[in-house]
Each structure stands twice: as C-alpha cells, then as structure tokens.
Amino acid sequence: MAGRFAPRPTRATVRGGHVAVPAGAAAGIPRQSAAPARVRRWVPDGPLDLGLTLGPLRRGPGDPTFRAAPDGSVWRACRTPAGPGTLRVRAYGGEVLGEAWGPGAVWLLDALPGLLGAADTPDAFVPRHRVVALARHRRPGLRLTRTGLVLESLIPSVLEQKVTTVEAYAAWRTLVRTYGEPAPGPAPGRMYVMPAPRTWALIPSWDWHRAGVDDKRASTILRAVRVAVRMEEAARMEPEAARARLEVVPGIGPWTSAEVVQRSHGAADAVTVGDLHLPGIVGWALAGDRTADDAEMLRLLEPYAGQRHRAARLILLSGRVPPRRAPRMAVRDIGSL
C-alpha cells in the first residue's frame, strides 16, 4: 500500500504553506461558472502546485477569506485597491483558469500571474543539503506567491505575534466575520472580505478583547491602518525598502515585516528571524542542532543567500522537525477575563 496515498500533512508542512487541494474530476478546463464578472486564462512556464503556492495565504483551516474547494479550485476574497473582489483559480494540465467577481475583479485578474509565481525564479535555487534537495524534488510545483497587497498579510501577521497559531487564527476569523463584508459572487460557504482600514480603526476595545487580542497587538493594527495608504505603497517597493517602511510603525519588527513581504512581494530571501520554532527546525534539519538560535540559523542558511526564505520553506515542507521535549504553549483566553 506504500505510496498509494499522498502523505498526511504534518505540523511543519502545514506551517510551510501546504494546503491540500483536490485534483478535481474533470480532465480539461471546466465550464465557467454562471455569469462571472471577468475571466482570464494563463499558462505558467513550469510546474505549478496551487496548494503550495497559495497555501501561505490561508490563516488556518477556517479562514473566511480562503477556501480550497472539493473540485480542485482555490477561492480568495480580497480587498484590492479597486474594492472588494473574489477570485477563483483552478489549474488543469498546463493551463490556469481565473474567474473574478466584484469591483476588484479586474485588479485580481491583472495580478493573477504574480499571485501564481510568475515573477518567481525557482530555477535560480541550488540545494546545498540533502534534506533541501529531496524536499525540492518532491515538490516541483512550489512557487513563491506575490499578492501585491500589504494589509491583508500585515494584520493577520500582527495577530500572530507572541501567541499560538490557534489563538491568532481564531482572532482573525472572529474579526473578519464580524466586521468584514460577504465576498462578491458565488463564493462557497461563508466567505468574507476583510474589513476596510476605517472599519478596523472603529472596532471597539471590547470586541478586540472578545476576539482574544491584547491591547498591544490591537494598538499596532490601529497604528498601521491609520497610515493604510502608505502601507500599501510598500507593495511597489523592493522588499528591503518595504520592510523598512513597515517597521517605522511601532509594534512592527523584523519578524512581522518578513512574514508580510514573503507574501506581498514573493521575497525569496526574507527569512523570518525572531521566531520561536524556526531556528530549531532549521538547525535540526541542516546540522542536527535543535538548540540553534537566530544567528546559527542565519549561518546555516548562508549558502542560500538570495533564496533563504525558499530554503526555510522547503525545510518546513520536508517535515523534519526535532522531537518534542516540552508541552505546547498554553492557549490563553483573554476574552473570558
């Protein structure tokens, strides 16, 4: 029976941006949904795995802005510069079909190639370790996404500061469903577009509290949305310049800015520092050192200069993690205080 079924995602592979996307039943490009606002077909220049490429955009299995449907399509509800929009993407053979609805439909389809890694250069990556080489061989369709949107990655990244992913994902779900708006078009399930900057700024303190968000993270988000235009301008900058602009906002540091530009810019070298687990995972995979700190992680990733984020993602996707020696971080519920 070995090899009959796809490997079950592990904690590390999910964190590396793995989303299970069903293959779908049809053999060719499907018939379009009823009256889509816009349609675009695009042919990638190499292998493309939608689950791997778009996986980092999902904030937990219940993310109201992201769905992987049983028919093999991926749905995204976004707030674009042109307004809210819904995007449905499905790959067949060597072709991708994108359908979009809402005021942001044209913007989403214009950005579709970048979203699916058209600006990425995976061929420039040269594995230097067996673990990395094997992970790359097993996942040839990995591309680094470039959304061109900053706040949609910045706000959930701030929510993930210093807490468990369970807490952060729950806060994101609660706030988007409460203050967002229903996704345009025939989106599956209860999909929502995240709130507009002004709406984020008007969320009362008690609703942040009920969502489990402490004052420090809420204040950081409020400071960011007050300069939302300047934040979104960073999408047109080089990754390092964008990170510098983001870090001007108090409460946004190197960890958060790296997490943002990895998604908004497809930044192949934006390795995340200040993470609780990543240095130990990289150290264990490359040198058998579970006690590695940020400095040691950066030293081990030096051979991948220019592609360090891709190397770290491949390590996470390899599933090689050190054995657990301590209980998981406790989940706090400040909403019950």
C-alpha positions, 0 to 999 in steps of 0.5 A, a space after each residue: 500500500 506504500 505510496 498509494 496515498 499522498 502523505 498526511 500533512 504534518 505540523 511543519 508542512 502545514 506551517 510551510 504553506 501546504 494546503 491540500 487541494 483536490 485534483 478535481 474530476 474533470 480532465 480539461 478546463 471546466 465550464 465557467 461558472 454562471 455569469 462571472 464578472 471577468 475571466 482570464 486564462 494563463 499558462 505558467 512556464 513550469 510546474 505549478 502546485 496551487 496548494 503550495 503556492 497559495 497555501 501561505 495565504 490561508 490563516 488556518 483551516 477556517 479562514 473566511 477569506 480562503 477556501 480550497 474547494 472539493 473540485 480542485 479550485 482555490 477561492 480568495 476574497 480580497 480587498 484590492 485597491 479597486 474594492 472588494 473582489 473574489 477570485 477563483 483559480 483552478 489549474 488543469 494540465 498546463 493551463 490556469 483558469 481565473 474567474 473574478 467577481 466584484 469591483 476588484 475583479 479586474 485588479 485580481 485578474 491583472 495580478 493573477 500571474 504574480 499571485 501564481 509565481 510568475 515573477 518567481 525564479 525557482 530555477 535560480 535555487 541550488 540545494 546545498 543539503 540533502 534534506 533541501 534537495 529531496 524536499 525540492 524534488 518532491 515538490 516541483 510545483 512550489 512557487 513563491 506567491 506575490 499578492 501585491 497587497 500589504 494589509 491583508 498579510 500585515 494584520 493577520 501577521 500582527 495577530 500572530 505575534 507572541 501567541 499560538 497559531 490557534 489563538 491568532 487564527 481564531 482572532 482573525 476569523 472572529 474579526 473578519 466575520 464580524 466586521 468584514 463584508 460577504 465576498 462578491 459572487 458565488 463564493 462557497 460557504 461563508 466567505 468574507 472580505 476583510 474589513 476596510 482600514 476605517 472599519 478596523 480603526 472603529 472596532 471597539 476595545 471590547 470586541 478586540 478583547 472578545 476576539 482574544 487580542 491584547 491591547 498591544 497587538 490591537 494598538 499596532 493594527 490601529 497604528 498601521 491602518 491609520 497610515 493604510 495608504 502608505 502601507 500599501 505603497 510598500 507593495 511597489 517597493 523592493 522588499 528591503 525598502 518595504 520592510 523598512 517602511 513597515 517597521 517605522 510603525 511601532 509594534 512592527 519588527 523584523 519578524 512581522 515585516 518578513 512574514 508580510 513581504 514573503 507574501 506581498 512581494 514573493 521575497 525569496 530571501 526574507 527569512 523570518 528571524 525572531 521566531 520561536 520554532 524556526 531556528 530549531 527546525 532549521 538547525 535540526 534539519 541542516 546540522 542536527 542542532 535543535 538548540 540553534 538560535 537566530 544567528 546559527 540559523 542565519 549561518 546555516 542558511 548562508 549558502 542560500 543567500 538570495 533564496 533563504 526564505 525558499 530554503 526555510 520553506 522547503 525545510 518546513 515542507 520536508 517535515 523534519 522537525 526535532 522531537 518534542 521535549 516540552 508541552 505546547 504553549 498554553 492557549 490563553 483566553 483573554 476574552 473570558 477575563 
